[in-house]
Amino acid sequence: MERRMKSVKRRLKGPPSMQIRPMELADLPPVFELGQKLFTAEKLPTLYRSWDEDEVVELFGSDGETCLVAEVEERIVGFALGAMMEKPRNAWRYGWLEWLGIEPRYKRHGVASRLLARLTEMFIERDARIMLVDTDEGNDDALAFFRKKGFNHETKHVYLSRNLTSHPQYLEHKEAQD
Ligand SMILES: CC(C)(COP(=O)(O)OP(=O)(O)OC[C@H]1O[C@@H](n2cnc3c(N)ncnc32)[C@H](O)[C@@H]1OP(=O)(O)O)[C@@H](O)C(=O)NCCC(=O)NCCS
């Protein structure tokens, strides 16, 4: 019984010596690298949002205040990148968790739980009334995590695509380039 309690406690607190702290400029390269490992096209095929350097730099530039990292022995093992959002003609403020990623070796140790808890507090301090997350419908790990954390009201989006390579203008454009 005591052993079980200890294991529950460890999961809630994360690995020993883990620190959750605001993201800093120097964290951009390790955060980007970890994201690249996690958000690759084969793992998350519906890349309606892509993980690239520009996106991460831009988000950190505009919403750095709500970007957090988890660190163990000076190594970044997770990140949560969030942004505050206001919708036009809507007085409510939203906190959007845009990217959440945990080093595979540290999964199921409560790292994401700690990041999410801190980010939630930060959103509330900034008057958010709703928190939003989104993920691919095939991302079972993320869905299990978010559902466990009380996210519901799931809405499906349909992303459509059209191949433009047979479009007359595309062909013209290509011909002009050759
Ligand atoms: C989804 C993700 C962030 C979860 O991180 P994590 O640190 O492993 O999550 P936690 O350890 O805090 O999990 C808390 C609870 O969520 C649930 N959970 C998390 N991952 C789960 C999984 N793979 N399967 C089932 N339940 C899961 C469990 O109830 C877990 O508690 P437990 O371990 O005591 O059973 C992580 O798997 C990840 O980085 N995935 C790749 C990137 C990604 O998809 N990001 C989300 C979209 S941006």
The ligand as an ORCA input file, in Angstrom:
! r2SCAN-3c Opt
* xyz 0 1
  C       0.569     13.427    -24.645
  C       1.814     13.714    -23.787
  C       2.069     15.211    -23.767
  C       1.556     13.192    -22.351
  O       2.679     13.525    -21.541
  P       3.072     12.726    -20.195
  O       4.091     13.513    -19.472
  O       3.427     11.329    -20.556
  O       1.692     12.725    -19.411
  P       1.495     12.472    -17.827
  O       2.532     11.503    -17.343
  O       1.403     13.758    -17.123
  O       0.067     11.742    -17.858
  C      -0.999     12.060    -16.963
  C      -2.144     11.111    -17.221
  O      -2.658     11.247    -18.555
  C      -3.028      9.949    -19.076
  N      -2.110      9.567    -20.171
  C      -0.983     10.210    -20.583
  N      -0.427      9.573    -21.643
  C      -1.230      8.505    -21.885
  C      -1.174      7.433    -22.832
  N      -0.186      7.339    -23.730
  N      -2.156      6.496    -22.798
  C      -3.154      6.541    -21.889
  N      -3.260      7.519    -20.935
  C      -2.307      8.491    -20.949
  C      -2.849      8.967    -17.929
  O      -4.061      8.933    -17.194
  C      -1.751      9.631    -17.110
  O      -1.742      9.248    -15.740
  P      -1.019      7.856    -15.288
  O       0.337      7.813    -15.947
  O      -0.946      8.001    -13.793
  O      -1.927      6.752    -15.760
  C       3.056     12.950    -24.358
  O       2.698     11.610    -24.632
  C       3.657     13.567    -25.623
  O       4.579     14.380    -25.561
  N       3.180     13.128    -26.823
  C       3.757     13.575    -28.113
  C       3.427     15.029    -28.422
  C       1.937     15.301    -28.482
  O       1.175     14.527    -29.032
  N       1.518     16.456    -27.894
  C       0.113     16.824    -27.753
  C      -0.423     17.640    -28.867
  S       0.375     19.212    -29.062
*
